[in-house]
Amino acid sequence: MVDESGVGHDDLVDDLRAVIRELRDVVQQLRESVAVKDARIEELESRLRRDSGNSSKPPSSDPPWSKRRRRRRPPSDKKQGAQPGHAGTTRELADERDVDEIVDHEPDACTACGCEDLLASGAAPRRHQVTEIPPVAPTITEHRQHARVCARCGETVLAVLPPAVSRSAFGPRLHALVATLVADYRVSRSEVARFLRESFGVRLSVGSVSNIEARVSRGLAGAFEEALAALRKSGLAHIDETPWKKQGILHWVWTAVGDDVTVHRIDRRRNREALERLIGADFEGLFVTDRLASYDGIPPERRQLCWAHLERDFRAFVQGPSAGRSFGAKGLGIAQTLMREARQLNDDGDRGRFEEAIRLQLGELIDLLVDGACAEIPKVSGFAAHLLARHDALWLFADRAGVPLTNNRAERAVRKMVLWRKGSFGSQSERGLRFAERMATVIATKRRRAEGVLDYIVEVARAALDGTPAPKLIPQPVQG
């Protein structure tokens, strides 16, 4: 059939069908495009929800709208301070043997009637102690080197300073105080100079502060090597790392917490070679780490992955795109159960109960990871396959008593370096790097051993000024 325009009916139908097919293709393309954009929007929204609870970001980076920042207790009707019935505490009085001066006070008259004829009551006096810091002034010793002329040959001879006299303008205790203020209390060099001037009347330039750091650092070289040797003999090492800068160039602070020592070592790299420079090539102990690829050279049967990190990883799936939320919810439940059972183990010490309680969870974990590795969701399958390849490192804590689930020891230790970096912006020289790592290592190790830091640094500074061997960081036990 042909219409008035001369176009056949069959041709018109074919044209309409072609248009319909083309429109269907366009609709399909639009659907696919919308699906891609929806997935992209969901991914970007999940990134906005990242905080310290579902990623490795530090708490200080949480945005103002983060739920973790808004988590506050509801206000109560109670007044501030101690509540009724609170037992209260008072400052403990110092022993009389430690009191420098005792002043006795007698009442002059009766407060009730004004009578001045007062008799002894026999009651012990009420004791009130006041602790004060006396004005501190530095002691300045001037050494005068006299010259004499030899009567025989006419040679002028200058007196030589005794070995016990410091060749520096500052003594060992001042050296130790300066180094400790900078490294332990994170006071800037200019503020150290101002503090010493205002508190003790010591005139010290910023350059002198830097020179003191250099002398103390040289004196600590042996202590740092001693700490490294002790770390490499440890049976268990918690390891973490954080950025550092040298003149704006990225470096890394590697922190390792061993049996009785904590080491901070600054390296240019964040790779396996840097790890080996920290822990040594022959370390035979166990590791607790996060999932950084630099640790993948460690045999999985000697490595425990940090479950605090894994808990955050699973929470990220829960709060991320909808496709991975079911996987994340199951993993998060397993992680939280394991952490709860580990806390119970710390409370009751019942290892048998603990192993029985976690056996089912570990089986469910393997099932979850196998299913996840076969999923068609790239992030889920990649993460699950990553953990399956390191499955022995997931439950070393279950096989070896004394191995914790988390790397909290290293994370707490490395936090000191994070705070130092934030206040100082890193170091400006190789000498500054060595000062930071050596002082941080000594401070952390002495704190772990409940030993005084300042007194040890005084002895180190004295040895450095005298040219004598520095004291041991970790004293050897006395042989009986």
MIPA-694583 format. One record per residue: residue in three letters; x, y, z of N, C-alpha, C, CB in turn. Coordinates in steps of 0.1 Angstrom, whole numbers, plus 5000, padded with zeros to 4 digits. Atoms other than C-alpha are relative to their C-alpha. Last residue first. Glycine has a CB too. Example, Ala and Ser with C-alpha at 12.3 -4.5 7.8 and 13.67 -1.06 7.14 Angstrom:
// residues 2
SER499149895000513749895071499250115008500450054986/ALA500949885000512349555078500950125000499050005012/
//
This chain:
// residues 480
GLY499950054986574048695918500949885002498649965005/GLN499850155000574648875885500249965015501249954991/VAL498950044992573349235887500049845001500050065015/PRO500350054987570949305859501249955007499049894999/GLN500050155000572349515830499749955015501449954996/PRO499050064992571249875830499949855000499950055015/ILE500750114993569049975801501149935008499449904989/LEU501549975000570150315789499349905007499550024985/LYS500950105007573750255799498650055001500249865006/PRO500650104992575750565811499149914991499250065011/ALA501349974995577850755785499449895008499050044989/PRO501150085005581550685782498750045006500349855003/THR500050134994583850985790498849924995499950015016/GLY499450095009584551295769500249865006501450054996/ASP498750054995583951525798500749914990499749925013/LEU499149894998581251725780501349965005499350095010/ALA499749945012579551415766501050125001498750054993/ALA499050085007579851235799500450064986499449864997/ARG498849994993578151525817501149914993499949955015/ALA499449875003575451545791501450015007499150125004/VAL499650005014574651175794500750134996498849974991/GLU498850085001574651205832500549984986499749865006/VAL498949934994572251495830501349925000499650035015/ILE499449915010570151305805501150095006498950094994/TYR499250075010569751025830500650094990499149894993/ASP498850044993568651265858500949924990499749915012/LEU499149884998566151425835501349965006499350115008/VAL499449965013564451095823501150115003498950054991/GLY499949865002563750925857500750044987500850075011/GLU498749944996562850565855500150144996501249924994/ALA500349924987559350405854501350055006499349915010/ARG499350074989560750145828499850085014501449994997/ARG500550144999558150255802500649935012500349924988/ARG501349994995559050625809499449865002499150084991/LYS499949974986562750555805498650005006500750135002/THR499550124994562050385771500150025015501449964995/ALA501050105000559850665759500549875007499649964985/ILE501249964992562250935769499049895001499450134994/VAL499650004986565350755755498850035009501250105002/THR499850144996563650685721500449995015501149944992/ALA501350064999562251035718500149855004499250014987/MET500749954988565651185726498749935002499850154999/ARG499350054988567350965700499450045013501550055000/GLU500250154999564751005672500749955013500649934988/ALA501450044998564551385676499849855003499150044988/PHE500449954987568251455680498649955003500150155001/ARG499450094990569051235650499650045014501550004998/LEU500750135001566551415628500649915011500249944986/GLY501349994993567851755640499349875000499250114993/ARG499750004986571451655630498750015008500950125003/GLU499850144996570151565596500349995014501249944991/SER498650055003568851915593500049865004501150085007/GLN499449925010565652135595501449944995500250145004/SER498649964998563451905615500550074988500949885003/GLY498950095004559751845617501350065004499949974986/PHE500050025015556952105616501249924996500150144993/SER498749965005557752195653500149994985501149915006/GLY499549884994554352185670501350054994500249985014/LYS501049895002552551935647500550135006498749965007/ARG499949955014555751725645499050114998499649884991/TRP498749935002556051695683500050064986501249915003/LEU500149874993552351605686501250084998499749975015/VAL501049925007552751335660499950135006498649924999/MET499349945011555951205677499050094991500649894991/LYS499149894995554051165709500850064989501049935010/ARG500849874998551250985691500950115005498849975009/VAL499849925012553750715679499350145002499649934987/ALA498649955000553850565714500250104989500949884999/ARG499849904989550050545717501450065000499749935013/GLU500849885004549750385682500150115011498649974998/ALA499249925010552550145690499350134997500349924987/ARG498749964993550850015722500850094990500849885004/ASN500149874992547450025705501350045006498949985010/ASN498749945000548349765679500050135008500550034985/THR499849875005545349555686501450055000499150105007/LEU500749985013544449195691500350134993498549995002/PRO501349925000547049135717499450004987500350135006/VAL500049925012549648845717498750085000500249924987/GLY499249884998550148715752500050094988501449965004/ALA500349924988548948365745500950125002500049925013/ARG498949974991549648245710499650095012501250074992/ASP499150114999547048065689501150025010500649974987/ALA500750124996544148295693500949885003498849964991/PHE500349984986546248615691499349885006499150125002/LEU498850034992547748485659499750015015501250084996/TRP500350074987544148505646501249955007499049894998/LEU501249954994544148745616499849945014498849964991/ALA499749884992547748695606498850065007500650114991/ASP499350044987547048335596500350125009501349934996/HIS500950054990544448475572500749955012499249884994/ARG499349984988546848685552499249945012500350155003/ALA498650035003545748585517500950025012500650104989/LEU499850145001542248575530501449964998499149954989/LEU500050064987542548935542500249854999498750035008/HIS498849964993543549065508500149945014499950165002/ALA498950085005540848855491501350045007500150024985/ALA500250144995538149005514501249924995498749944995/PHE499750004985539349365507500049865005499150095007/GLY498549974998539549305469500450005015500350144994/SER499250115004536149135468501550025002499749964985/VAL500250114991534449405488500949884997498549965000/LYS499449974987535949685469499949895010499450135005/PRO498550005000535249525435500650035014500550114990/ILE499749864995531649425442501550025001499250045013/GLU499849925013530949115421500250155004498849984991/ALA501049905003531348895452500450084988499850105012/CYS500750045012533648595452498950104996499349865002/ALA499050005011536148745477499349964987501149905003/GLY499749865004533148845499501050004988500650085011/ASP501149955007531848485501500350144994498750015009/VAL500150085012535248355511498950054991499849855004/LEU498949965010535748645535499949924987501449995007/LEU500349875005532348585552501150054990500050105012/ASP501150015009532948215556499750134993498749945007/ILE499550075013536348275570498949994990500649875004/LEU499149915007534948525596500549944986501250045008/GLU500949905008532148295605500850104992499050075010/GLY500650085011534748025615499150094991499249895005/LEU499050025010536648285635499549924988501349945006/GLN499849875007533548395653501049984989500450115010/LEU501149985009532648035663500250124991498750005007/ARG499950105010536047975679499050024989500049865006/ILE499649955013536048305697500049904989501350075001/ALA500949895004534048205728500350054986500150115010/GLU501350065004535847865732499150114994499449945013/GLU499850085012539248035731498749944995501149895001/PHE499749915011538248295756500049924987501250085003/ARG501349945004536648045780500250094988499550085012/GLY500850105005539947845780498650064995499849895010/ARG499650035014542048155784499149904994501549965000/ASP500450135003540248265816500349974985498549985004/GLY498950095002542248565827499749864996500950005012/ASP500150134992539148725842501249914998498749934996/ASP500649994987539449095833500149875008498650044999/ASN499249914992541949085804499550005015500250144995/LEU498850084996540048785790500950085009500749964987/GLN500450094990536848995791501249925005498849914996/ARG500149924987538549275772499649915011499050114998/ALA498649974996539549015745500050085013500850074989/GLU499550124993535948885744501550025005500049884991/ARG500650014987534749235737500549885008498449994998/MET499449904991537349285710499349995014499750144994/LEU498750044997536348955693500650105010500949994988/THR500150114991532649045695501449965004499349884993/GLN500449954987533349385680499849895010498650084999/ALA498949934994535249235651499650055014500450124991/ILE498950094995532648975644501150085007500549924987/GLY500550084988529849235644501049905005498749924996/LEU499949914989531849465621499549935013499250134998/GLY498649994996532449185596500150085013500950064990/LYS499650134995528749105594501450015006499849894989/ALA500750024988527849475590500449875007498550014998/GLY499449924990530549535564499349985014499950154997/PHE498750064997529349255542500750075012501050014988/SER500350134994525749375544501449935004499249914991/ARG500449984986526949735537499749875007498750095001/GLY499150074991528949655506499650015014501350064999/ALA499750135005526349735479500949925010500750014987/SER500950104995524950025499500449864996498650034994/PRO501050045010527950245493499249885005500649984987/GLY499649965013529850345526498849964990501249924995/GLN500449875003528750355562500350054986500750105009/VAL501349984995528749985567499550144997499949985015/PHE501050065009531749945545498650025004500349854999/ALA500049925013533650205565499149944990501550014994/ARG500949894998532650015597499950094987500450085012/PHE501450065002534349705583499050115002499849895010/ASP500250035014537649905578498549944998501049894996/ARG500249885007537350065613499749974985501150105001/GLU501349954996537049725629499650124993499950025015/LEU501050085008539949605608498650045004500249855003/HIS500149965014542049885622499049934992501449994993/ALA500649864999541149805658499950064986500850095009/TRP501550015002541749435648499350145003499549905010/CYS500749924989545449505643498550004997500550155000/LEU500649885005546949225621499250075011499149974988/GLN501449974996549048985641499550134994499849995015/ARG500549865000552248865624498550005004500150054985/ARG499349934990554448555629499450155001501550014997/GLU500150084987552248305611500750075011500549864998/PRO501349984994551748565583499949935014498949954991/PRO500850125001555548555575498750025008500749885006/ILE500050074988556648925574499249874998499450085012/GLY498850095000557349045539500149925013501250084998/ASP500350135007553849185538501149914999499450034987/TYR499950114991554749455564499849864994499150025011/SER498650014996555549725538500249885010500550135007/ALA499350105009552149665523501449985005499950044986/LEU499149945009550449845553500849904992501050105007/ARG500050085013547749625568500950074990498650004995/ASP501249975008548349735605500249934986499750154998/THR500049895009550949575627498750034994501049974988/VAL501449955000551649335656500050134992499450035014/PHE500349865004554849145650498550025003500450024986/LEU501349985006556348825666499750154997498949945009/GLY501249994992559948765673498850014992500150125009/GLU500750134999562848625653498750015008500949905006/PHE500949994989564548955641499149875000499050124999/ASP500150134993567448855619499050005011501449965005/ALA500350115009567349135593499749875007501149994990/GLY498950095003567049415618499649894991500649945013/ILE500250134992563949575633501249914998498749944996/LEU500449984986564549935622500149875008498550055000/ARG499049924993566749895591499550035015500150144993/GLU498950084996564449605582501150085007500649934987/LEU500450094989561349825583501249925005498849914996/ALA500049914988563150085561499649925013499050124998/GLU498649974996563949815536500150085012500850064988/ARG499550124993560349695536501450025005499949884992/ASN500150125007559050045527500649885008500750014986/ARG501050074993558250375542499849874993498650095000/ARG500950085007561350565532499049945009500849894993/ARG500549935012563450855544498949934993501150034990/ASP499450065013563850705578499450084988499749854999/ILE500549925012563350845613500749954988500350155003/ARG499049985010563650585641499550074988500649864996/HIS500449925011561650585673501150024990499450145005/VAL499149945009562350295696499350084990500949894993/THR500849945011560450175727501050084991498950105005/VAL499449885007562049935751499150054989501449964994/ASP499849894989561049675777500750124994500949945011/ASP500350054987559549395755500250105011500949885003/GLY499550144997559449585723499749965014501449994997/VAL500150024985557449895711500449855002498650045005/ALA500150144996558549995676500049995015501149924993/THR500150024986557950345660499849855003498950085007/TRP500450144997559050425625500149985015500949904992/VAL499650054987559050805620499549865001499550095011/TRP500950084992558850875583500649965013499549874992/HIS499350114994560351135560499049935008501250055009/LEU500750104992558751385536501049895005498949944992/ILE500050135007560851675525499549895009501549974995/GLY501250025009559752015539500049874992500050114991/GLN500049895009563252095554498949984989501350014993/LYS498749944999563151755570500150104989501249894999/LYS499549915011559551645576501550045004499250124998/TRP499149904994557951365596500650084988501249935008/PRO499249915007555051125587500950105008499250094990/THR500749885002553850845610501050104992499650075013/GLU499249895007554750485614499250124998500749954987/ASP500849905007553650185635500950114994498950065009/ILE499449905010555149875649499050084994500949924990/HIS501149925005554349655680500650114991499050065011/ALA499849865004557149405685498850064994501250024991/LEU501249955006557049075704500350154997498749985008/GLY500850115005559848845715498850054993499649915012/SER501350014994562349125718499249884995499250134999/LYS500150124992565949075709498749975006501150005010/ARG499850115009565849325680500149875007501250024992/LEU501250025008564349585704500149874991499750124991/ALA501050064991567249545728498749974993499750095012/ALA499650144997569749605700499049935009501450005007/LEU500250085012567849915688500449855003500850054988/ALA501550035001567750045724499749924987499350144999/GLU500350094990571550005727498549965000500450055014/GLU499650135005572050175694499749895010501550004997/PHE500950035011570050475707500349864995500050104989/ALA501350044994571950475740499049964990499450115009/GLY499850134995575250485721498749945006501149995011/ALA499850095011574250785701500149855005501250044992/LEU501050105000572850965731500249904989498650064999/GLY499850094988576051165738499049895001499850095012/ARG498750085002576051295702500149915012501250094999/SER500350105010572351405707501349914998499650064986/VAL500750104994573251585739499749894990498650055006/ARG499150074990575951775722499349895006500650105010/ALA499050085007573751865692500949925009500950094991/GLU500650115006570851975713501049914993498950044990/ILE500250094988573152205733499349874995499150065011/ASN498750064997574252365700499949905011501050105003/SER499750105011570552415690501349935003500050074987/VAL500950114998569852585723500249894990498550044999/SER499450084989572952795719499149885003500250095012/GLY498950075006571552915685500749915011501050094994/VAL500650115007568353015702501049914994499050054989/SER500549975014570353235725499349874994501150054991/LEU499750115009570753175763499350034986499449865005/ARG500049945014570953415791500449904990500950135000/VAL499050055009570053235823499850064986499949844999/GLY499049905003568153435849501149964991500550065012/PHE498750034994566453125862501050114998500549874996/SER500150084988562753165855501349995008499549864996/GLU501049954990562553455831500049925013498750014994/ARG499649864997565853385811499050055011499950094988/LEU498850004992565353005812500350145004501149944992/PHE500350064987561753045800501250005009499549854998/ARG500849914992562653285772499749955014498750044993/ALA499149894996565453055759499250115008500550074987/VAL499150054990563052765760500950115005500849884994/GLU500750004987560352965743500949945011498749924999/SER500149864995562753045714499350015014499350094990/ARG498649964996563652675711500050155005501049994988/SER499149965011560052565710501350065005499250114992/VAL499949865000558652365739500950054989500650055015/ARG500249945013557752015731499950155001498749944994/TYR501149914998557651885767499650094988500350105012/ASP501050074991559751575762498850095001500649975013/ALA500450145005561951685732498849945008501149915001/VAL500250005014562452065737499349874996501350024992/LEU501149915004562052085774499750004986500550155004/THR501350064995564151775779498850094997500149965015/ALA500450115009567051905757498649945004501149895001/VAL500349955013567152235776499549894991501250074994/LEU501349934999566952075810499650054987500250115010/ALA501150104999569651815802498750075000500249925012/HIS500150075013572152085789498749915001501249914997/LEU500649915009571452295820499849944986500850134999/ARG501450004996572251995842499250104991499950055014/PRO500850125004575351925822498650015004500649885006/GLY499850134994576852275825499149894996499950025015/PHE501150044992576852565801500349865005498749994991/ALA500449904991579652765785498949965009499650134992/SER501149925004581052455770499750115010498749914998/ARG499549915010584552325777498850084994500749924989/SER500750005013583152185809500650104991498550025002/VAL500649875004585652165838499549994986501050115001/ALA501450004994586251805851499350134996500149995015/PRO501050085008589251765827498650015005500449855001/PRO500150144995591152045845499049934992499650005015/LEU501250034992591652365823500049855005498750034993/VAL501050095007595152415811498949975010500749864996/ALA500550104992597252715823498949924992499450055013/LEU501449974995598952915796499549885008499050034988/VAL500850124998602752905792498650035006500849905010/THR501349964992604653185776499249885001499350124993/GLU501350045005608153055766498850045009500049854998/GLY500849895003611153265778498649974994500750094990/CYS500149985015613552975776499250124996499649884994/ARG498950055007614752945813500050044985500049855001/ALA498849934996612453175833501249954992500349995015/CYS499050094996609353035815501350085002500349894990/VAL498850005009606753305813501149915006500550154997/ARG498849984993603353245830501149994990500349905012/ALA498850025009599853275817501250035008499950084987/HIS498949904999596753245839501249964991500550015015/GLN498850075004593653055829501250105000499849934986/ARG499049915005590753205849501349924997500350125010/HIS498650074999587852975854501050104993499949864993/GLU499049955010584653175861501349935003500150165002/THR498650024995581852975879501050054989500349855003/ILE499049975011578353105874501449995006499750144994/THR498649984994575752955897500950014988500449885009/PRO498950085005572253005883501350035007500150014985/ALA499149925007569553165905501249914995500650125009/VAL498950075005566452995917500950094992499549874992/PRO499449945012563953175938501349934997500350155003/PRO499349884997562452925963500650064987501249975009/ILE498750015007559752685951500850135003499849984985/GLU499649895008557052665977501349974993500150135008/THR498950035009555152395995500350124991499749874992/VAL500049925012552852506024501349974992500050165004/GLN498749995007552052256051499850094988500549864997/HIS500249945013549252276077501350034993499250145002/ARG498849975009549252056107499650054987500849864998/ARG500450025014546652076135501250044991498750094997/PRO500249885008548452056168499549964986501250084999/ALA498949985009548051736189499650124991500249874991/ALA500350045013545551776218501250024990498750064994/GLY499550145002546851806253499849954986499449925011/SER501250095002544652116258500549865000499350044988/ALA499750105011547352346273498849905000501349935004/LEU499350124995545752626293500349904989499249945011/LEU500250125007544752976281500949895005500250024985/ASP499350104991544553286303499649864994499550015015/GLU498650035004543853546276500749905008500750135000/CYS499050024990540053556280501349964995499549895010/GLY499049915000538153696250501149985011499550145001/CYS500249894989534853526258501250105000499949935013/ALA501449994995534253286228499850125010499749875007/THR500949955010537453326207498650025005500049924987/CYS501150085003539653276237499150074990499249965013/ALA501149984990542853476235498949904996499550155000/ASP499749894991546353466219498950025010500150134992/PRO501149915000546253126201500350115011498749935003/GLU500850014988549752976196498850105000500850025013/HIS500949894997551452916163499149985012499150034987/ASP501150034991554452686158499250135002500549955014/VAL500449884993556652716127498849975009499750124990/ILE501350014993558352406114499850135008500149875010/GLU500249904989561052446087498649975006500150154995/ASP498849924998562552216061499950095012500350084987/VAL500449864998559951936062501350095003499050025011/ASP499949935013561151606047499750155001499249944989/ARG498650005004561751446081500350074987500549854999/GLU499349904993558251556091501550014997499849995015/ASP499550054988556751336064500850125007500949884998/ALA498650065001554851526038500549965014500950114994/LEU499049924994551051566043501449944998499850035015/GLU499350074990548651396019501250095005500649874994/ARG498650025003546451636001500749935011500650144997/THR499149894995542851586010501449974996499850035015/THR498650044998540151365993500850135005500749944988/GLY499149895000536351375992501549955003499750105009/ALA499150024989533951106003501050125001500749874999/HIS498650035005531251225979501050005012500450104989/GLY499650134997527851205997501449964995499049904995/PRO500350044986526451505980500349865003498650035004/GLN501450024997528051555945499949975015499449894992/ALA500350124992531551695939498549995004500949995012/GLY499250044988531751955912499549885007500050125009/GLN498650045003529252105888500749975013500750114992/LYS499149895000525552115899501449944997500050075013/LYS499150004989523251825889500950124998500949875001/ASP500449904990520351885866500950025011498649975005/SER500750054988521851685838499750125009500849905008/PRO499849934988522951775802499149955012499650154998/PRO501149914998522851495777500250085013498649945000/ARG501150044991526251345772498950105001500649975014/ARG499949944987528151445741498949945009499950155000/ARG500450104990528751275708500350065014500849874998/ARG501249964993528851565684499649915011498950014990/ARG499749874994532551515674498750055008500450114990/ARG499150034988531951145668500350135007501349944995/LYS500750054988528951225647500949985012499249874997/SER499850144997531151425623499249965013501449965002/TRP501350075001529651765613500149855004499550024987/PRO500949954990532751955626498749935000499750154999/PRO500749885003535051735605499050045011499349994986/ASP501550025001537251475622499350134996499449945012/SER500449965013540951555615498549984998500749924990/SER499949865001541951565652499550054986501450055002/PRO501149934994540651215656500050154998499849975015/PRO499949974985543351085633498850075005501350085003/LYS499949864997542350935599500150025015498950084994/SER498749984992542950555596500250155003501249954992/SER498849995008539350505586501250025009499850114989/ASN500250105011535850425600501250014990498750034993/GLY500750124996535950585635499949904988498750035005/SER499150094992538550845628499449875004500550085012/ASP499449934988536351005601500949905007498950055010/ARG498850064994534950915567500550095012501149994989/ARG500350064986531451035561501249945006498949904999/LEU500349894991532451265532499749955014498850084995/ARG498749944996534050965516499850125009500750064987/SER499350084990530750785517501350065004500149864995/GLU500749984987529051075500500649925011498549974998/LEU499649874995531651055472499350035013499750114990/GLU498650014995531050685468500550135006500949964988/GLU500050084988527250725467501449995005499449874998/ILE500549914990527651005441500049935014498550054997/ARG498949904997529850785420499550095011500350084987/ALA499050064993527350495422501150095004500649884992/ASP500550034986524550725413501149935008498749914999/LYS500049884992526650855384499449985014499250114993/VAL498649974997527350505371500150135008500850034987/ALA499550104990523650405374501550035004499949864994/VAL500649974987522550725357500649915011498550005000/SER499349884995524950655328499550045014499850114990/GLU498750044996523650295325500850135005500849944988/ARG500150084988520050415325501449975005499249884998/LEU500249914989520950685300499949935013498750084997/GLN498849924997522550435277499850105012500550084987/GLN499150094993519550205280501350075003500349884991/VAL500550024987517150495272501049915008498649945000/VAL499849884992519250585242499649995014499350124993/ASP498649994998519250235229500450125009500850004987/ARG499750104990515550215234501550005003499549864996/LEU500449944987515150545215500349905011498550035000/GLU499049904997517250395186499650065014500050114989/ARG498750064996515150085186501050105004500549914989/ILE500250064987511950295186501349935005498849904999/VAL500049894990513250505157499849945014498950104997/ALA498649954999514050195137500250115010500650044987/ARG499350104992510650055144501450045002499949864993/LEU500549994987509050375131500749905010498549995001/ASP499449884994511150365100499750025014499650124992/ASP498650034998510150005093500750125006500749964987/VAL499950084988506550095098501449975004499249874998/LEU500249924989506850375073500149925013498650074999/ASP498849914997508450155048499950085012500450084988/ASP499050094994505649895051501350085003500449894991/HIS500350024986503150165045501049925007498649935001/GLY500750124997504850275013499749985014500749884994/VAL499350084991505750635008499249885003500450075013/GLY499250105007504350794977500849915008500950074990/SER498649955002503251104995500949914992500750035013/GLU500049895010499551014990501450054997499250115005/ASP500849894997500050675007500150114990500450065014/VAL499249885001501250354991499150125004500550024986/MET500949885000500050005000500950125000499050005012/
//
